[in-house]
Structures are given as structure tokens and as C-alpha cells.
Amino acid sequence: MVVAAEKTQMLVLSQWHRDAVDCQIKMAGKTVSATDSISLLGVQLDRLLHFGPHCHKLRKKVRPRIAQLRQLSGRSWGLEEDLLRTVASGYVRGALEHAAAAWLPATPPSHVELLEREMRAAARVVTGCTRSTPSDALMAEAGLLPVSVRRRTLAARFLAKATALPPEEPLHRVAASDAPARLRSVTGWRTLGREMWEAAGVGPPIDPVSQASVPPWEVKSGVTISLDVGPLPLNATSTQKRDAATCHLGSLPQCATWVWSDGSVEGGITNGGAGVFIEDPDGQQHLLTVPAGNVCSSYRAEMVALREALKFLLDRQTLPPEPIVICTDSQSALATLRGGPSTQTTLIGGEIWAALQQLAARGRRTYLQWVPSHCGLPGNERADELAKQASALDQEEVPVDAMTVYRAVARTARDQWVSDWPRGWYRSLMGAKLPGPVRHLDRAEAVDVHQLRAGHWSGSAQYLHRIGRNPSRHCPQCEDVDCQGARCPLCRETADTPYHVLVECPALMGARLRLTGTIRPNREEVRSDGVVAALAAAFRTLQSRQATVD
């Protein structure tokens, strides 16, 4: 091996500065001296592994990106909010999270705060909120999780991926080991990941990673996957769905082994169950109920149901020569399988395609057909009942895959963040609800919605007085909501805070009555996008009609 001395870097990892003083090595005839930090695969490593230099480097990297994001929108114009969120998440947050699972869990809060500032800057561009907006409300309105929340989620996902590796892999051994903590204040991805696993109710076993994919040229024919049952109206009724499905299923081979599979998950996150109803051409029926995992997703439960159905068909001693028709109401599962065996990235996807190929090798043609759910198809209803029964089975020894772990932990971390919101206007207004992007409104209306909900509205006399833009005769600027300069310009009774504008201003009673059916609605009734935007527009319209008061 030829070593390039000019590309060689040297770093001494030590808490004692003197260990790195005058430290040099000879490499290919050249002297290499120890430095305070080195760059390895895009990550700046420092002597104490605090990653401060790396965080400063990332700030310089994303600031031009935030400036470019700012060019895409203004106070009254710009991209739709869905697109702004996508750009902020991929272009800004994506740059901050390069290899973050390895270094971010060990980064002290003071350095994490450097990254939080950049994410808040991106959130202000997305929402149009002011600089004084509380950070929790700002990030929630922008649909961007704080870096501290992502830190916990990424650590748990990295731990799941490392645990899924074969036992002989070095990273798997590192994940399973218990190294003593170097400093009490410093955590790592193992410690943080295990904490989040416990909070989310996740535990081993973890599904191993998918084996080597099948080359495309070895794929056998004999498998047909269909994701539709013919044209359906946009808001089709259950009867229309059932009739369309029945008509389409009639075009499939009738003298066949019919399989109906379904998955069930309690609350969409726990106690997964897989149910399978099989009917042979001679009328013989088979019922399967299989647990899908204590922490599960609907997609995972559906995939388990398909796998168990195919296993059952393969394990039968005698197989009738007729084709197989498998009906499921999971479009996502069939969409994943339609890519073929070479595109499967999970173990369960590979197992399903291996079973399909074995059936094809035995001369059995298999049809995987999507059917609409809960529309009265007898086979689908029977499989749904079996899946619900399977949810009550023992789930302790059922493995879970890394993606399901990530989703469960992400949901738990998000819920923990929401529950930690400080008491105040935003928490009382939104409760535990994270708002989605504002749609079907122009940019100026969307900004009003975000600012009013977040509690700092630039159209408020109280806000403008607080920042010195609305001086009164006796007070140029103050933060007192009882000051004369902070009074509502419509009713002159009290400060025009967001609560006053949305809930109690007497000048807007008519607008609230038309929108909510009452002149004093509760906060849940006025938090929707349309209601907030309409009240803000009414406030501005009435204010423009008022005479100027000195």
C-alpha cells in the first residue's frame, strides 16, 4: 500500500493539551504534525470530541442556503408552503445532519444551540414569523423539529441499524457493548438510543438486514401485481368500491386458491396483528392469526400477513395446481413488492419475493391484487377480524425492523417535545396538535395565520408598540400590555394580543359568529387556518376604516 503523506492528518484525542504539544510522526519520509482538528469524511473531529469546530463549520455551510431559501419567499409573495418546508428540510436540515447519527448525540447542548439557531432562521423564512416569536411555536408552525429532538431520533435509528447487522460485524459488537462513560455530561449514540428505545417501548429482537438482492436476470415470471380495480370516482362510496372490486375480481381466475390478508395495529403504533383467510378451490378454509410486534406500523403488519400467507402455501404437503389469488387492502405493500426482488431493502420484502419465486418454480401462477378496505367484501372483512384477533396475541418475541423502530422513536420524541412546550398562548391554543402547512391561502394570509397562532403578530398595535414602531403620546415604547399605546385600535378596551383578536374583540363579534357560530368561541374553534386568516383580514379591514387618532 502506498501512503500519501501530503493527505495524512494527525489528531491526538486527549483531555490534556500537553499530550498534543510537539507531537509528530514520519509518514513516507515527510513529517506530519498533530493539529487541533482533522476532517474525516466531511466531519470535523476535534481533540475533545465535542464537535464544536464541526458545528461552526456547518453554520458557515448552511447560511448561504438559508439566504437562498429567503429569496424564494417574502411577506406577501413566494413559493407555496409545502415547497418551502421541503426545501428547508432537505436543503438546510439535510446539510446539518450529514453523518449526524455518529457525532450529534455526543455534542454538548451549547454547540447544538449553534445549529438550532440556523434551523430557527429557516423556520422564520418558511412561516414569515418575527424574530421575537417563541422558538417552540416557531418550529411547530414551520413543521421542523428542533435539532435536539432529531438528535435523539437519529441516535435510536443508528442503534437499530447497527443491531440489525450480523453479529460478527464490528459495528454490531460496538452497539451491543457497554463502554464506561468518559464524562458524565457526554452521551453517545448507544446511550441516547437505548433511552429512546425504552421510552418508545422498543426492544430486541431486531430484524437482520436484508440479504444480498436477487439479480434482475434471475427473476422468474409467474407473478402479477395490480394496484387498482378499475376507474373509481374521487369520492367513491362503499357501494361503488365494492361493485368495482367485485367486477374486477371476476376477471381473475375463479378456480384458484383465494387468499385474503390484512393487518391491524392498535392506535397505528402498537400491538400489530396479521390475519389471513384462505379458501381452496374445493371450499376448504384456513384461518391464520400471527402477531406482528409490540411496536408496529400498518405497513409492517400488512407485510407480515403476506409473508405468513405465502409460508403457509409453501409448507403444505400437497398443493393444488390451480393459480393463487392474494387480495390485500395495502397499496403501499404492493407498491413496494412491485419493484421486484432486486429492489427489496428489507428482510421481509426479500422473504416474500423468495416465496413467490418458489411458487412460480412449482408452476403456480400468483396474482397479488389490491382491494379497497371496509367496503363490504366478505373475504376482506374476514381477514380484518382475524388481524384484530392477532393483535391480542403475545408480542414479546416478535422481531421489529429498523424502519419501524425509527418511526416509533420519532413519534415518541415528537410527543415528548410537544409535552414540554411551556405554558402560554400557543400551548393553550394548539394543545398537543402540530399544525400542517397552510394551503389554499396566499402568502400574506399564510403569514398572518402563523404569526397570530405563534403569538407575535406584526399587524398588532401592541406588538408594534413593543418594538417602537407605534409610539403613543405619552410612551414611545414599552412591553406593558396595559399601556395606552398597546390598546386595540378597534375597541380601545385592551391590548390587541392574538387572544384578543381571535376570541374576545367586540368589533369582530360578527365575523366570529359567521365563522364559528358563536361570538365567544373557545380556542380550539379558532385555531384552524381559514378561521384565523378570516379574522385577521376582518381586523385589517375594520382598522383601515378607522379615523386616525393622534
C-alpha positions in Angstrom: 0.0 0.0 0.0 1.3 3.4 -1.0 0.5 6.1 1.7 0.0 9.7 0.5 1.9 11.7 3.1 0.6 15.0 1.8 -3.0 13.9 2.6 -2.2 12.4 6.0 -3.6 14.2 9.1 -2.9 13.6 12.7 -5.0 14.2 15.8 -4.3 13.3 19.4 -7.5 12.5 21.3 -6.8 13.6 24.9 -8.3 15.8 27.6 -4.7 17.1 28.3 -3.5 19.7 26.0 0.1 18.9 26.6 -0.3 15.4 25.1 -0.6 17.0 21.7 2.3 19.5 22.1 5.2 18.9 19.6 3.6 15.6 18.6 4.9 14.5 15.2 5.2 11.3 13.1 7.1 10.4 10.0 5.0 9.3 7.1 6.5 8.3 3.7 9.6 10.5 4.5 7.5 13.5 5.5 6.8 15.0 8.9 3.1 15.1 10.0 2.3 17.3 13.0 -0.7 16.9 15.2 -3.4 19.6 14.7 -6.3 20.7 16.8 -8.9 19.1 14.5 -9.0 17.0 11.4 -11.6 16.4 8.7 -12.8 12.8 8.2 -15.5 12.1 5.6 -16.9 15.6 5.9 -16.9 15.6 9.8 -14.5 17.8 11.7 -13.1 15.9 14.6 -11.5 17.9 17.5 -9.3 16.8 20.3 -12.0 16.5 22.9 -14.7 15.1 20.5 -17.0 18.0 21.5 -17.6 18.8 17.8 -17.5 22.5 18.3 -15.4 23.2 15.2 -17.7 21.0 13.2 -20.8 22.9 14.3 -19.2 26.2 13.4 -18.3 24.7 10.0 -21.9 23.7 9.5 -23.1 27.2 10.3 -21.0 28.6 7.6 -22.2 26.0 5.2 -25.9 26.4 5.7 -26.1 30.2 6.0 -25.8 30.7 2.2 -28.5 28.0 1.8 -30.8 29.9 4.2 -30.2 33.1 2.2 -31.1 31.3 -1.0 -34.3 30.0 0.7 -35.1 33.5 1.7 -35.0 34.5 -1.9 -37.9 32.1 -2.6 -40.4 34.0 -0.5 -41.3 37.3 1.0 -44.0 38.8 3.3 -46.6 38.8 0.5 -45.2 36.6 -2.2 -43.3 33.3 -2.6 -43.5 29.6 -3.0 -46.3 27.5 -1.6 -45.6 26.5 2.0 -45.4 22.8 1.1 -42.5 23.6 -1.2 -40.8 25.9 1.4 -41.0 23.1 4.0 -39.5 20.6 1.6 -36.6 22.9 0.7 -35.9 23.8 4.3 -36.0 20.2 5.4 -33.8 18.8 2.6 -31.6 21.7 1.6 -30.9 23.2 5.1 -31.5 20.4 7.6 -30.1 17.8 5.3 -26.7 19.7 5.3 -26.7 20.0 9.1 -27.4 16.3 9.6 -24.7 14.8 7.4 -23.5 11.8 9.4 -25.2 13.3 12.4 -26.1 10.0 14.0 -22.4 9.4 14.7 -21.5 12.8 16.1 -24.6 14.7 17.1 -25.5 12.6 20.2 -22.1 13.4 21.7 -22.3 17.1 21.1 -22.8 19.3 24.1 -26.0 21.5 24.3 -24.0 24.7 23.8 -22.8 23.5 20.4 -26.2 22.0 19.5 -27.6 25.5 20.1 -25.5 26.8 17.2 -27.4 24.5 14.9 -30.7 25.3 16.5 -30.2 29.0 15.5 -29.9 28.1 11.9 -32.9 25.9 11.9 -34.9 28.7 13.6 -33.7 31.1 10.8 -35.0 28.6 8.2 -38.3 28.3 10.1 -38.8 32.1 10.1 -38.4 32.0 6.3 -41.0 29.3 6.0 -43.6 30.9 8.2 -42.8 34.6 8.0 -42.8 34.8 11.8 -40.9 37.6 13.6 -37.6 37.2 15.4 -39.2 37.5 18.8 -41.5 34.5 18.2 -41.0 31.8 20.8 -38.9 29.0 19.4 -41.3 26.1 20.2 -44.2 27.9 18.5 -41.9 28.9 15.6 -40.7 25.4 14.9 -44.1 23.9 15.3 -45.6 26.3 12.8 -42.8 25.6 10.3 -43.2 21.8 10.6 -39.5 21.5 11.5 -38.4 19.5 14.6 -35.6 21.1 16.7 -32.1 19.7 16.4 -32.3 18.4 20.0 -35.3 16.3 19.0 -33.7 15.0 15.8 -30.6 14.2 17.9 -32.5 11.6 19.9 -34.3 10.2 16.9 -31.1 9.7 14.8 -29.3 8.0 17.7 -32.1 5.5 18.1 -32.2 4.8 14.3 -28.4 4.3 14.2 -28.6 1.9 17.1 -31.3 -0.1 15.3 -29.3 -0.3 12.1 -26.2 -1.4 14.0 -28.1 -4.0 15.9 -29.5 -5.4 12.7 -26.1 -6.1 11.3 -24.7 -9.7 11.6 -23.1 -10.4 15.0 -19.6 -10.7 13.5 -19.7 -7.1 12.2 -17.6 -4.7 14.3 -20.4 -2.1 14.5 -22.8 -4.7 15.8 -20.4 -5.6 18.6 -20.0 -1.9 19.4 -23.8 -1.4 19.7 -24.1 -4.4 22.0 -21.2 -3.4 24.3 -21.4 -1.2 27.4 -18.4 1.1 27.5 -17.9 3.2 30.6 -18.8 6.9 30.2 -15.8 9.1 29.8 -17.6 12.2 31.1 -20.9 12.4 33.0 -22.1 15.2 30.8 -21.3 13.5 27.5 -23.6 11.0 25.9 -23.2 8.8 22.8 -25.5 7.2 20.2 -25.7 4.0 22.2 -26.8 5.6 25.5 -29.2 8.0 23.8 -30.5 5.4 21.5 -31.3 3.0 24.3 -33.0 5.7 26.3 -35.3 6.4 23.3 -35.9 2.7 22.7 -37.1 2.4 26.3 -39.3 5.5 26.0 -40.9 4.2 22.8 -41.4 0.6 24.1 -38.9 -0.8 21.6 -36.7 -3.8 22.4 -34.9 -6.6 20.8 -35.0 -8.7 18.7 -34.4 -6.5 15.6 -34.8 -7.9 12.1 -31.5 -8.5 10.5 -30.6 -6.5 7.4 -31.7 -7.8 4.1 -29.6 -10.4 2.4 -28.0 -9.9 -1.0 -30.6 -8.9 -3.5 -31.5 -11.2 -6.4 -30.0 -10.2 -9.8 -32.7 -8.9 -12.2 -31.8 -11.6 -14.8 -32.7 -14.4 -12.4 -36.2 -13.1 -11.8 -38.8 -15.7 -12.8 -42.2 -14.9 -14.3 -45.5 -16.0 -12.9 -46.2 -13.1 -10.6 -48.8 -10.4 -11.4 -49.2 -7.4 -9.1 -52.1 -5.0 -9.6 -52.8 -1.8 -7.6 -56.2 -0.9 -8.9 -59.7 -2.3 -9.5 -60.6 -0.1 -12.4 -61.8 3.6 -12.5 -63.4 4.9 -9.3 -64.9 8.3 -8.6 -62.9 10.7 -6.5 -65.2 10.4 -3.5 -66.5 6.9 -4.2 -69.0 5.4 -1.8 -68.6 2.0 -0.2 -71.1 0.5 -2.6 -69.2 1.9 -5.6 -65.9 0.5 -4.3 -67.5 -2.9 -3.6 -69.1 -3.1 -7.0 -65.9 -2.1 -8.8 -63.8 -4.6 -6.8 -66.3 -7.4 -7.3 -66.3 -6.8 -11.1 -62.6 -6.7 -11.3 -62.1 -9.8 -9.2 -64.5 -11.6 -11.5 -61.9 -11.2 -14.3 -59.3 -13.2 -12.3 -59.1 -17.0 -12.3 -62.1 -18.3 -10.3 -60.8 -21.9 -9.9 -57.9 -20.8 -7.7 -56.7 -20.7 -4.2 -58.1 -17.4 -2.9 -56.1 -15.6 -0.1 -57.3 -12.6 1.8 -54.7 -10.9 4.1 -54.9 -7.9 6.4 -53.0 -6.2 9.1 -54.2 -4.4 12.3 -52.4 -2.1 14.6 -53.7 -0.5 17.8 -53.6 3.2 17.5 -51.4 2.8 14.4 -48.3 2.2 16.5 -48.6 -0.8 18.9 -49.7 -4.5 19.1 -49.6 -5.4 15.4 -51.6 -8.4 14.2 -51.7 -10.2 10.8 -54.8 -12.1 9.7 -55.1 -14.4 6.7 -58.2 -16.1 5.3 -57.5 -18.9 2.7 -60.1 -20.8 0.7 -59.1 -23.6 -1.6 -60.9 -24.4 -4.9 -62.7 -27.3 -3.1 -64.1 -24.9 -0.5 -61.8 -25.9 2.4 -60.9 -22.9 4.5 -57.8 -22.0 6.6 -57.5 -19.2 9.2 -54.2 -17.7 10.2 -53.5 -15.3 13.1 -49.9 -14.1 13.7 -48.6 -11.3 16.0 -46.7 -8.6 14.1 -44.8 -7.0 17.0 -45.3 -4.9 20.1 -44.2 -1.8 18.2 -45.5 -2.0 14.7 -46.9 0.0 11.8 -49.8 -0.8 9.5 -47.4 -1.3 6.6 -45.4 -3.8 8.6 -48.5 -5.7 9.8 -49.7 -6.0 6.2 -46.3 -7.3 5.0 -46.2 -9.9 7.8 -49.7 -11.1 6.7 -48.5 -11.5 3.1 -45.4 -13.4 4.3 -47.3 -15.7 6.6 -49.8 -16.5 3.8 -47.1 -17.4 1.4 -45.3 -19.5 4.0 -48.4 -21.4 4.7 -48.9 -22.2 1.0 -45.3 -23.3 0.6 -45.4 -25.6 3.7 -48.5 -27.5 2.6 -47.7 -31.1 1.7 -49.9 -31.2 -1.4 -50.6 -28.1 -3.4 -53.4 -28.0 -5.9 -52.2 -27.0 -9.3 -54.6 -24.1 -9.6 -53.3 -20.4 -9.5 -53.2 -18.3 -6.4 -55.1 -15.0 -6.0 -53.9 -12.9 -3.0 -56.1 -9.9 -2.1 -54.9 -7.2 0.3 -56.0 -3.6 1.0 -52.4 -2.3 1.4 -51.4 -0.3 -1.7 -48.0 0.6 0.0 -47.1 -3.1 0.5 -47.9 -4.0 -3.1 -46.2 -0.9 -4.4 -43.0 -2.0 -2.6 -43.2 -5.5 -3.9 -44.0 -4.4 -7.5 -40.4 -3.2 -7.9 -39.3 -6.9 -8.0 -37.0 -8.9 -5.7 -33.9 -6.9 -6.7 -35.3 -3.7 -5.2 -36.3 -5.0 -1.8 -34.4 -3.3 1.0 -35.9 -5.1 4.0 -35.7 -8.8 5.1 -39.4 -9.3 5.0 -39.7 -8.0 1.4 -37.0 -10.4 0.3 -38.7 -13.3 2.1 -42.0 -12.5 0.3 -40.3 -12.5 -3.1 -38.4 -15.6 -2.3 -41.7 -17.4 -1.5 -43.3 -16.0 -4.7 -40.4 -17.3 -6.8 -40.6 -20.8 -5.2 -44.3 -21.0 -6.0 -43.5 -19.9 -9.6 -40.9 -22.7 -9.8 -43.6 -25.2 -8.8 -45.8 -24.0 -11.7 -48.1 -21.9 -9.6 -49.1 -18.5 -11.0 -49.7 -15.9 -8.3 -51.9 -12.7 -8.6 -51.4 -10.1 -5.9 -54.4 -7.8 -6.1 -55.3 -4.6 -4.2 -58.9 -4.3 -3.0 -60.5 -1.3 -1.2 -60.9 -1.7 2.5 -64.1 -1.6 4.6 -66.5 -1.7 1.7 -68.2 -5.0 2.4 -66.0 -7.5 0.6 -66.6 -10.8 2.6 -63.0 -12.0 2.4 -61.5 -8.7 3.4 -63.9 -8.4 6.3 -63.0 -11.9 7.5 -59.2 -11.1 7.3 -59.7 -7.9 9.2 -61.4 -9.8 12.0 -58.5 -12.2 12.2 -56.0 -9.4 12.2 -57.7 -7.8 15.2 -57.7 -11.1 17.0 -53.9 -11.5 16.2 -53.3 -8.1 17.9 -54.2 -9.6 21.2 -51.5 -12.4 20.9 -48.2 -12.4 22.8 -45.9 -9.9 21.0 -42.7 -10.2 23.2 -40.6 -12.4 20.9 -41.7 -10.9 17.6 -38.8 -9.0 15.9 -39.2 -5.4 14.7 -37.4 -3.9 11.7 -35.1 -0.8 11.9 -37.6 1.4 10.0 -40.4 0.6 12.4 -38.0 1.5 15.3 -37.2 4.8 13.7 -40.9 5.7 13.2 -41.8 4.7 16.7 -38.9 6.7 18.2 -39.6 9.7 16.0 -43.2 9.7 17.2 -42.1 9.4 20.8 -39.5 12.2 20.5 -42.0 14.5 18.9 -44.6 13.8 21.6 -42.0 14.5 24.3 -41.2 17.8 22.7 -44.8 18.8 22.4 -45.5 17.8 26.0 -42.5 20.0 27.1 -43.9 23.2 25.5 -44.1 26.0 28.1 -47.5 27.0 29.3 -48.8 30.0 27.5 -50.8 31.1 24.5 -49.5 28.6 21.9 -49.9 25.6 24.1 -53.4 26.6 25.2 -54.4 27.3 21.6 -52.9 24.2 19.9 -52.9 21.7 22.8 -50.9 18.7 21.6 -51.6 19.3 17.9 -48.9 20.1 15.4 -50.3 22.2 12.6 -49.8 21.2 9.0 -48.8 23.5 6.2 -51.2 26.4 5.3 -52.8 25.6 2.0 -55.3 27.4 -0.3 -54.2 30.8 1.0 -51.9 33.4 -0.5 -48.5 34.1 1.2 -49.7 37.2 3.1 -52.7 35.4 4.6 -50.5 32.4 5.5 -48.0 34.7 7.3 -50.9 36.2 9.3 -52.0 32.7 10.3 -48.6 31.7 11.5 -47.9 34.9 13.4 -51.3 35.0 15.1 -51.1 31.4 16.2 -47.5 31.8 17.3 -48.4 34.9 19.5 -46.4 37.6 17.8 -48.4 39.3 15.1 -46.8 42.2 13.1 -50.3 43.6 12.4 -50.9 44.1 16.1 -50.7 47.6 17.7 -49.4 46.0 20.9 -46.6 44.3 19.0 -45.6 47.4 17.1 -45.6 49.5 20.3 -43.4 46.9 22.0 -40.7 47.2 19.2 -41.1 51.1 19.0 -43.0 51.2 15.7 -46.2 52.5 17.3 -45.4 55.2 19.8 -48.2 56.9 21.7 -48.3 60.5 23.0 -47.0 59.5 26.5 -45.0 56.4 25.8 -42.6 55.8 22.8 -42.1 52.1 23.5 -42.7 49.6 26.3 -43.7 45.9 26.8 -46.7 46.7 29.1 -49.9 45.3 27.6 -51.9 47.8 29.7 -50.1 50.8 28.1 -52.3 53.2 26.0 -50.1 52.6 23.0 -50.9 48.9 23.1 -54.6 49.3 23.0 -56.7 47.6 20.3 -57.3 50.3 17.5 -60.9 48.9 17.1 -62.3 48.7 20.6 -59.8 50.6 22.6 -60.6 48.4 25.6 -57.4 46.3 25.9 -54.2 45.3 24.1 -54.8 43.6 20.7 -53.0 40.4 21.5 -53.7 37.4 19.4 -56.1 36.1 22.1 -58.0 39.4 21.9 -58.2 39.4 18.1 -59.3 35.8 17.8 -61.5 35.4 20.8 -62.7 38.5 22.6 -62.5 41.7 20.5 -66.2 43.1 20.4 -65.5 44.6 16.9 -65.1 41.2 15.5 -68.2 39.5 17.1 -70.0 39.4 13.7 -67.0 37.7 12.0 -66.6 35.2 14.7 -70.4 34.4 14.7 -70.3 33.8 10.9 -67.2 31.6 11.1 -67.7 29.6 14.3 -71.4 30.1 15.2 -70.7 31.9 18.5 -69.3 35.4 19.4 -67.0 33.9 22.1 -65.6 30.7 20.7 -63.2 28.5 22.6 -59.6 28.4 21.4 -59.9 25.1 19.6 -62.6 26.6 17.4 -60.4 29.5 16.2 -57.1 27.7 15.5 -57.8 26.4 12.0 -56.2 28.2 9.1 -59.3 29.5 7.5 -60.8 31.0 10.7 -57.5 32.7 11.7 -57.0 34.1 8.2 -60.6 35.4 8.0 -60.4 37.1 11.4 -57.0 38.7 10.6 -58.5 40.0 7.3 -61.6 41.4 9.1 -59.3 43.1 11.7 -57.3 44.8 9.0 -60.4 45.8 7.0 -62.1 47.4 10.0 -58.9 49.1 11.1 -58.4 50.7 7.7 -61.9 52.3 8.1 -61.0 53.9 11.4 -60.1 57.6 11.6 -56.5 58.3 12.5 -56.2 59.1 16.2 -53.3 61.3 17.4 
